[in-house]
């Protein structure tokens, strides 16, 4: 049954468990909960599954509009599933530790920047060991010439500048340094994994309110109402903090915690480039060092005749507010300034992301505000042992990643099973191998 056919069917009046959101966390939770005797429904507001893992297929290529890297791939629970799903695991090293063409930065400058960033990281780590939860920017060297560039990198890493990032939370992130990709698209992998729960998934179904005043949870959606014993919410924090999905009576502690771990923003522009042979495959270009208002450019990803531009933080929010052409215009202008005026005629926009203006995400991935690192743990606290949260924002170590969201979906599902009096250790046929 396809998505549109499912969307035309009425909702059941009552189920045991409702999973809200069919991204990585929601799919993982639903796969874990699929077992005889337990009625389950996945409700997804979009007309597709995958959430912020979305591969757009165009010009014979899969372009990841959201997550694109299997971060910490040697410890990533999804890496082992790629080839099992008939997709291609690409282990080409990531481009971001090198600078293409030595533009704007000599090799000596690149080494100096690397040393400055490492020293900054070390200062943050030492402060975290002391339990300090401050703006990460507090640990900049005020005399360093590299602070603006570090903030540009923070836009890519955190979706926000370091002044908005908790030093304690930033240090908690887990990174093994191994990063792989899915040749056909990370979003395609998540969609393939979602096929296992497709019959119980209803798209184009936005949950507006969860009434917890009675013995059963009552959900109000744009397609009608239903009741459930358990609800697992796997939507972005922004939708809970803004009460786009309202819980009644409200849970102030939950609202405060979601506000403490907001979504930052990273935006992508996929472009074709004529004469791609001028560029070394899978290399990176940052065009400016004097401002955080600059983008990173992945040249010829997978060897394709393309450039993938990446903007973060304030720059991304501002450009998205102006509309998709503004992102391409900015990318084109930076590449023209760095590589010459002929780049203007060589570039053509193919696809532009818009996670900040997307009403079902309102951002890309989470970061904890200074003083709010503890809020991630608070988000993992259930409401009355019957409303559970899961997603990349609740991940203690691998936050901001699809595999972190996947692990959290399974964690929430296991906790829900216990609340239902069921044994989560029972083999559900969905091993992590």
Phi, psi and omega in degrees: 000128181277172185300317184291325178294319179297318184297336182276348181277146179289155177283148172293158182281335181205139174221167177287312185227134170247128171257122180262115181107129181245044169272199183301314181294316181295318179295316180298316179298315182295319177299320181291328184272350181288109180200155181301140175086357180242116180276135190220142176219135176251125181247125184234126183289328181283172177269015179212165174260169177115335180061232182278005168258102187217119177257122176265123181266115182209144180052036178075012181231149174266114182254119179282117179274336176246231182302140182227350184240135170279084182292152183047050190300331179284354176227027186257119185294344180268342184300320181288351181267348187299301183290331177296335178267011177079019180251172187254124178269117182257122184252020175301132181301147179292157187271351197282357178266001178233163181238115181295140173067355186059027179291138177067338183224121173287169177301323178295320178296318180299318178295320180294319177297315179302318179294320180295319180292319179297320179294320176299312179302319180295320178296321178295316180300317180295321178293320179297323178297334177272000179081015182282131179239088186232170172302130181301332180295343176300340185258010168294149166281114185300340181263002183283140177280355189259005186297320179296319179293322177298322177293325175297318177296322178299325177301323178284319183287315191245347186075010182205159176286161185297336178295338181260005187248129176294128178297323182291318179290318179302318181290335183285344183299137180264128182215113179276350180085002179255123184226119179240175180224167172255118186304320181274353177120132178298320178299326178293324176299312181298320178296320178298316180294332179286344180297333181296333181247013183302319181299334180258019182249131177245117177270174183054035182230099183266125175278130183254329186206142173240113180267115183253019185281344183250183180293333173246151176280131180252124183252130174255127181231171176289355179244013179122189183244157173202166178242157181210155175279325184226142171233132173247117182263117180242027181272161177302146179308326184301327181285333178278314182299323181275357183059030168301322166252113187262134173257126179238133350299153182298159177241092186305320181297323179290317179298319179294320181292320179294325177291331179283345179233071184283171175270129168275189184223135168227133183238147182239148168231119175265127182229145168274154179225125177285147181067042185296343179298346177289344187247138175288133181300146175051056173236166186238143177229122166251126192270338184226152178240354187264000184208152173278348181275063181213160183251164172254145186232115177272112184272129176050058176300135185060016183079005181292157175280059187219165171229134178251113179270147185223120180240145181225168171059220186302322179300314181295315179301316182294317180292318179297325180296334180274345179107162184308319180302330182294324179293316179294318180300319180294315179300315181299317181297318180294319180289326175297315181297327183272324191242358176113156188295337181291345178296337182297322180271347183273343185260143175217128180289138178247315182205142180231131178279168179204054185293332180289326180264356176290121184294343182258008173226311180057039180150179185252301179206164195271155168218147177275135176290156176307133182085001185236021180300327181291346184291336176299316178295322179298326180293339179273001177276127183287161172259111178058024180060027178216352170239121184237144177251146176205146178160182181299331182289338179268355182287128183286332185239311184261042177295156179077008183232157178291323181287330173297318177297318180300312180299322180290326175299318178292320178300314180295321179297317179297319179295321178295321179298319177298318179298331179275358181080021180252159184268111180290345181282348179300136181297119181258006180076009182238061181291159183277001184287000000 
